[in-house]
Structures are given as C-alpha cells and as structure tokens.
Amino acid sequence: MIIYLVRHGEVDNPQDLTYARLPGFPLSEQGRESVAKMAQAVFANKLVAAIYHSPLERTVETAQVIQANMKSKPPLLADERLLEINLVSLAGKPMAVMEQTRVEEGIPGWYEKYVDEGYADVQGRLMSLIQESQQLYPQQEVIFVSHGDPIHLTLLALQGLSIEQFRRVNVRRSSVHEVRLNGKPKCRLLYEPS
C-alpha cells in the first residue's frame, strides 16, 4: 500500500495570524495554483482509491483541486483524525508570536505548553487512520490531505524518529510525501513546490 501525505496549499491570511483550527482561512489564489501544479505533476494519472482530508476549509479545497486534476475521480472523505493541532491559546494571535514560542520553548516543551493534545496523541490519531486504510485498501494508493504538524509527527513516527528530530523533516505547503507500507515503512519526499 502507498499513502501520500499532502500538506494543504498556501492560505489566504493577509493579517498573518496563527489560524490553527479557526474557520475562515481558505486557500489563497497562489495556494490553489500551487496545489493544481502539484496535482498535475504527481496525481494526474494515478489510480487512487480515496482522498481523505481534514474538515478544515484549506484542506477541503486542496483535496478538491487534487481531485479536479485527476483523470480518475476518487471519493473525497473528511476525517477529523487529519485535523490541525489544537492551538487554542495561540489561535488568532500573530504568526510571529507562535513562531517565537516554538523557538523559545523548543518543540517538546512547546507541545506541552501550547498544544491542547500531546504530540503522541497527534501521531496516534493519524497512525490509526493509516492502520484503518491498510485494512480497507491493502494493495491500493490513498491520499491524506492534512496540515504541517500532523504530517511532521506522522513522518517521525513512521521513521522511528523522536520529537527532538522534528526539524529534520521538511513539510512545505503543497508538498507530497510518499509512504510505502509493505513491510517496514519507507518515506520519501515526492514533490515540493519550487
């Protein structure tokens, strides 16, 4: 089985706020264009069983743009396990505040202080979706459209890396990581926008 972990495209966020799970943050025009380019390069001719996505607007739009650029039209399935991390205390504050707290606290401490679920919980919810997908689509390919931190944490878990190695994995917007799940998971960056 192959899973593609896709991060949503650039978000329309003119005030540069930490949007986390807040509503009202769709893709920007540049984000839609970047996702379309990625979809054409990676998924246009692939036979994919399903496209799972977080229920947040930016990932729904990303999934729709991917599907629109595919010859096959796999079903779009919303799943809350793909949601962004829950940053209640930082949501709506300037993005610079969130970035500064990450630097000051370091990744493990930042999760403990600011995220309303542990990083192991984030990994657990995505790993449960992966395991479920392995049962539903054992020899097929599936796309998961999610957010930066959940993808980071899932890639760490799949590769047996610790949270301290968070920065070793790069998950840019509109990027695609391929995960081969036959035997030991093999992860690789398949697409990154230029």
C-alpha positions as CSV (number, residue, x, y, z in Angstrom):
1,M,0.0,0.0,0.0
2,I,1.1,3.6,-0.7
3,I,-0.1,6.6,1.2
4,Y,0.6,10.2,0.0
5,L,0.8,12.7,2.8
6,V,-0.1,16.1,1.2
7,R,0.1,19.4,3.1
8,H,-2.5,22.0,2.0
9,G,-1.6,24.9,-0.2
10,E,-0.8,28.5,0.9
11,V,-3.6,30.0,3.0
12,D,-5.3,33.4,2.4
13,N,-4.1,35.0,5.6
14,P,-3.4,38.7,4.9
15,Q,-3.1,39.6,8.7
16,D,-0.5,36.8,9.2
17,L,-2.5,35.2,12.1
18,T,-2.0,31.8,13.6
19,Y,-5.1,30.1,12.2
20,A,-4.8,26.6,13.7
21,R,-8.4,25.3,13.6
22,L,-10.1,28.7,13.2
23,P,-12.7,28.9,10.4
24,G,-12.4,31.4,7.5
25,F,-8.9,30.5,6.2
26,P,-9.3,29.2,2.7
27,L,-6.5,28.7,0.1
28,S,-5.1,31.8,-1.5
29,E,-5.1,32.1,-5.3
30,Q,-1.4,31.2,-5.2
31,G,-2.2,28.3,-3.0
32,R,-4.8,26.9,-5.4
33,E,-2.3,27.4,-8.3
34,S,0.4,25.6,-6.4
35,V,-1.9,22.7,-5.5
36,A,-3.0,22.4,-9.1
37,K,0.6,22.3,-10.3
38,M,1.4,19.6,-7.7
39,A,-1.7,17.6,-8.6
40,Q,-0.9,17.6,-12.3
41,A,2.8,16.6,-11.6
42,V,2.0,13.8,-9.2
43,F,-1.5,12.6,-9.3
44,A,-3.0,13.3,-12.8
45,N,-2.7,9.7,-14.0
46,K,-2.7,7.8,-10.7
47,L,-5.4,5.4,-9.7
48,V,-6.1,6.4,-6.1
49,A,-8.8,4.6,-4.0
50,A,-9.7,7.7,-1.9
51,I,-8.7,11.2,-0.9
52,Y,-9.0,11.7,2.8
53,H,-8.8,15.3,4.1
54,S,-9.1,17.3,7.3
55,P,-12.5,19.0,7.6
56,L,-10.9,22.5,7.6
57,E,-11.6,24.7,4.6
58,R,-8.0,24.8,3.3
59,T,-7.6,21.0,3.2
60,V,-11.1,20.5,1.7
61,E,-10.1,22.9,-1.1
62,T,-6.7,21.2,-1.5
63,A,-8.5,17.8,-1.9
64,Q,-11.0,19.3,-4.4
65,V,-8.2,20.8,-6.5
66,I,-6.3,17.5,-6.5
67,Q,-9.4,15.5,-7.5
68,A,-10.2,18.0,-10.3
69,N,-6.8,17.5,-11.8
70,M,-7.0,13.7,-11.8
71,K,-8.3,11.5,-14.6
72,S,-9.9,9.2,-12.1
73,K,-12.1,10.9,-9.6
74,P,-11.6,9.1,-6.2
75,P,-14.1,9.9,-3.5
76,L,-13.4,12.8,-1.1
77,L,-13.7,11.7,2.6
78,A,-13.4,14.1,5.5
79,D,-11.8,12.7,8.6
80,E,-11.1,14.5,11.9
81,R,-8.0,12.5,12.6
82,L,-6.3,14.7,9.9
83,L,-7.1,17.9,11.7
84,E,-4.5,20.5,12.5
85,I,-3.1,20.5,16.0
86,N,-5.3,22.3,18.5
87,L,-3.7,25.6,19.5
88,V,-6.5,27.2,21.4
89,S,-4.2,29.6,23.4
90,L,-2.4,30.8,20.2
91,A,-5.1,30.8,17.6
92,G,-5.9,34.2,16.3
93,K,-2.6,35.7,17.5
94,P,0.1,36.9,15.1
95,M,2.0,34.1,13.4
96,A,5.3,35.7,14.7
97,V,4.1,35.0,18.3
98,M,3.6,31.3,17.5
99,E,7.0,31.1,15.8
100,Q,8.8,32.8,18.7
101,T,7.2,30.5,21.3
102,R,8.4,27.5,19.2
103,V,12.0,28.8,19.2
104,E,11.9,29.7,22.9
105,E,10.3,26.5,24.2
106,G,11.9,24.0,21.8
107,I,9.5,21.6,20.1
108,P,8.8,19.1,23.0
109,G,8.3,21.9,25.5
110,W,6.2,23.9,23.1
111,Y,3.8,21.0,22.6
112,E,3.4,20.5,26.4
113,K,2.8,24.2,26.9
114,Y,0.7,25.4,23.9
115,V,-0.9,22.4,22.2
116,D,-4.1,21.1,23.7
117,E,-3.2,17.5,22.8
118,G,0.1,15.7,23.2
119,Y,2.3,15.1,20.2
120,A,1.9,11.4,20.8
121,D,-1.9,11.9,20.6
122,V,-1.5,13.6,17.2
123,Q,0.7,10.8,16.0
124,G,-1.8,8.2,17.4
125,R,-4.8,9.7,15.5
126,L,-3.0,9.7,12.2
127,M,-1.5,6.3,12.7
128,S,-5.0,4.9,13.5
129,L,-6.2,6.3,10.1
130,I,-3.2,4.7,8.4
131,Q,-3.9,1.3,10.0
132,E,-7.6,1.5,9.1
133,S,-6.6,2.4,5.5
134,Q,-4.3,-0.6,5.3
135,Q,-7.3,-2.8,6.0
136,L,-9.7,-1.0,3.7
137,Y,-7.2,-0.5,0.8
138,P,-4.5,-3.2,1.2
139,Q,-2.9,-3.1,-2.3
140,Q,-4.0,0.4,-3.3
141,E,-3.0,4.1,-3.0
142,V,-4.6,6.7,-0.8
143,I,-4.1,10.4,-0.4
144,F,-4.2,12.1,3.0
145,V,-4.5,15.9,2.9
146,S,-3.6,17.4,6.3
147,H,-1.5,20.1,8.0
148,G,2.2,20.7,8.7
149,D,2.5,19.5,12.3
150,P,0.4,16.3,11.9
151,I,2.3,15.3,8.8
152,H,5.7,16.1,10.5
153,L,4.7,14.0,13.5
154,T,3.4,11.1,11.4
155,L,6.6,11.0,9.4
156,L,8.6,11.0,12.6
157,A,6.6,8.1,13.9
158,L,6.8,6.1,10.7
159,Q,10.6,6.5,10.6
160,G,11.1,5.7,14.3
161,L,12.4,9.3,15.0
162,S,11.9,11.2,18.2
163,I,10.1,14.5,18.6
164,E,13.6,16.1,19.1
165,Q,14.3,15.4,15.5
166,F,11.2,17.4,14.4
167,R,13.2,19.9,12.3
168,R,14.9,17.1,10.3
169,V,11.6,16.6,8.3
170,N,10.6,19.4,6.0
171,V,6.9,19.7,5.2
172,R,6.3,22.7,3.0
173,R,2.9,23.8,1.8
174,S,1.7,21.8,-1.3
175,S,4.4,19.2,-0.7
176,V,3.8,15.4,-1.1
177,H,5.5,12.7,1.0
178,E,5.1,9.1,-0.3
179,V,4.9,6.4,2.3
180,R,5.2,2.7,1.2
181,L,3.7,0.4,3.8
182,N,4.7,-3.0,2.5
183,G,6.9,-4.2,5.4
184,K,8.9,-1.5,7.1
185,P,7.5,1.9,6.2
186,K,9.6,3.8,3.6
187,C,9.1,7.5,3.4
188,R,10.3,9.9,0.8
189,L,9.7,13.5,-0.3
190,L,8.0,13.0,-3.6
191,Y,7.1,16.6,-4.5
192,E,8.0,20.1,-3.2
193,P,7.0,23.3,-4.9
194,S,9.8,25.3,-6.4
